[in-house]
Amino acid sequence: MTQEAELLYRIVQWDEGLLQSAGKMAAGLLFKIKCSEDALCHLHLPHCETKDALLVDNRLSVVHIADGGMSILEPLEITDTHVVVKVPHLSAFGLVWDIVQRFLNITLPVNGQVLLFIRPPDTWPRGLYVFVLQENIPVDQVAAQQGDAEYIRIPAECHLCFGQSYSVHCEPQSFTIQPKNAQFRSKYGPNFHPTFEVILTTIPEKLTLMVQDQEGNEVWKRELYLTGPTMELEQRNIPAEDSVPEEDSVPAEDSIPEEDSVPADDSIPAKDRLLLVRSEFVRRVSEPVLNQLLDKLLEGHVINDEEMQSATTKTKAAKARDVIDNVRRKGTEASSVLIAALCDVDPCLSRVLNLRRSKHKKMTKFCH
């Protein structure tokens, strides 16, 4: 920046026809940028090239798209992680490969990532979604399209080659994986679908997940620990096949148990109790209740003004996810404050979710 100014950007879809007519292919996301005139002078666009690939001349460039036309900008500098370009005037900017150079050096790998998402606890059978993508695709862009599936934070880096087939394997081997293999292709949205699905018919304590290339070489391997207090409680709550109640004894979906019949299990951490009811909370909570909860969380110093403002700009479902996930990440004491606030603001919903305030609730001020 040459001066202090507000900069707004959003990700837009590439016009593949426009790229192909110029002999180019997308090498990153396309950013639509707005800013005060002359305030922005340089852009640093993230790339996914390895150090060996960067030795190839004329491999990367930046396109500037405005009013249906496209111009090619030569980089000022290419670092190990970014392509630096001077900004002539603002519109859409994106990183591209030269198709000929890409084809001539197709065996050179790119920096990739393997992203894992797990289906919500109330989904059966449980499953893992496996995404095999380029490194310069932001995780939040993928996560935004996965609904209630939760991102598993785990080292994701690997090297991948375009056009090569990859497969997923796991130990123990008693799980279904589909498809058997998939070709790695350049893709930068707008939709991000799982490359593989691992169907977990049982929940093991530990799962080893591997990605292999078409020659059987291991390109990525990690160990996942899927059990813990939350998962153990979830498995305990899944009824056995021979214990399903008679049809006329099954309670209605929205039936509310008597308060005295709801077990108050303080031995389960509050953040784990919130995780177990996350999907139902997002589905059932109303907009007015969410706003009251945000007020109470702000007053209790669980969230700050910036988090409050961020949440209020979102849709109801996104706001609900933001509230419960943000508080869970702050730990058990913050989660207890949210549960107590829900009991005050919406006693009916708290009973439906089996959430009751802790008998020994401890108030804490949370600093940011």
Beta strands, then each sheet from edge to edge (+ up, - down):
strand 1: 7-12
strand 2: 24-35
strand 3: 42-46
strand 4: 60-66
strand 5: 69-73
strand 6: 77-78
strand 7: 82-86
strand 8: 92-98
strand 9: 110-118
strand 10: 126-134
strand 11: 150-152
strand 12: 157-160
strand 13: 165-171
strand 14: 176-178
strand 15: 182-183
strand 16: 196-200
strand 17: 206-213
strand 18: 218-225
sheet 1: 1+ 2- 8+ 4- 5+
sheet 2: 3+ 7- 6+
sheet 3: 11+ 9- 10+ 16- 14+
sheet 4: 11+ 9- 12+
sheet 5: 15+ 13- 17+ 18-
end
